[in-house]
Every structure is written in C-alpha cells, then in structure tokens.
C-alpha cells in the first residue's frame, strides 16, 4: 500500500492532496487548491474570528467513498 498524502481543507472541509493546496492567510492551516482558485484564502475559523461572511462560491462537499 502506498503513502496517503491527503489533508482536510479548513475552508470547505473536503479532503485533497496535501501537495495541492496553500496555507490560510491568517493562521497557516491547509486551504485546498479549489478554494484558492476561487479566491478563498482564509480558513473557516479565521473567517469567523475576523467577522467575514461565508463565501458564496465554496465548493460543494465531496462525496464520501463507499466503505
């Protein structure tokens, strides 16, 4: 079995490859490439702390694979 290089995006909650993301502008936690491409650069916790609204363009939650 190979290594798994996945992290949970702290903005949208989707699990993405760790190498395909950027740090939150405020705290440095993982933000996925999809969120970054959509201009989202703060994690959910930092948006709440700074009083920022939830972005309307968050990607939809990814489907969970069947067990």
C-alpha positions as CSV (number, residue, x, y, z in Angstrom):
1,X,0.0,0.0,0.0
2,X,1.3,3.4,-0.9
3,X,1.5,6.5,1.2
4,X,-1.6,8.6,1.6
5,X,-0.9,12.4,1.1
6,X,-4.3,13.8,2.0
7,X,-5.4,16.7,4.2
8,X,-8.8,18.2,5.0
9,X,-9.3,21.7,3.7
10,X,-10.0,24.0,6.6
11,X,-12.2,26.2,4.4
12,X,-14.6,23.8,2.6
13,X,-13.9,20.5,4.6
14,X,-13.1,18.5,1.5
15,X,-10.1,16.1,1.6
16,X,-7.5,16.9,-1.0
17,X,-3.9,16.1,-1.8
18,X,-1.6,17.9,0.7
19,X,0.7,19.0,-2.1
20,X,-2.2,20.7,-3.9
21,X,-3.0,23.5,-1.5
22,X,-1.9,26.7,0.2
23,X,-1.8,28.0,3.8
24,X,-4.5,30.1,5.3
25,X,-3.5,33.8,5.1
26,X,-4.1,34.3,8.9
27,X,-3.1,31.0,10.6
28,X,-1.4,28.8,8.0
29,X,-3.8,25.8,8.1
30,X,-4.4,23.9,4.8
31,X,-6.6,25.5,2.1
32,X,-7.3,23.3,-0.9
33,X,-6.4,24.3,-4.5
34,X,-10.1,24.6,-5.4
35,X,-10.8,27.1,-2.7
36,X,-7.6,29.0,-3.5
37,X,-8.6,29.1,-7.2
38,X,-11.9,30.6,-6.2
39,X,-10.2,33.4,-4.2
40,X,-10.8,31.9,-0.8
41,X,-7.6,32.4,1.3
42,X,-8.9,32.2,4.9
43,X,-10.0,29.1,6.7
44,X,-13.4,28.9,8.3
45,X,-12.2,29.6,11.8
46,X,-10.3,32.7,10.7
47,X,-13.3,34.0,8.7
48,X,-15.4,33.6,11.8
49,X,-12.8,35.2,14.1
50,X,-12.4,38.2,11.7
51,X,-16.2,38.6,11.2
52,X,-16.0,37.7,7.5
53,X,-19.1,36.1,5.8
54,X,-19.0,32.6,4.4
55,X,-18.1,32.8,0.7
56,X,-20.9,32.0,-1.7
57,X,-18.5,30.2,-4.0
58,X,-17.3,27.4,-1.6
59,X,-17.0,24.1,-3.4
60,X,-19.7,21.5,-2.6
61,X,-18.8,18.8,-0.1
62,X,-17.1,15.8,-1.8
63,X,-19.0,12.5,-1.9
64,X,-17.7,10.1,0.6
65,X,-16.4,6.8,-0.9
66,X,-18.5,3.7,-0.1
67,X,-16.9,1.6,2.6
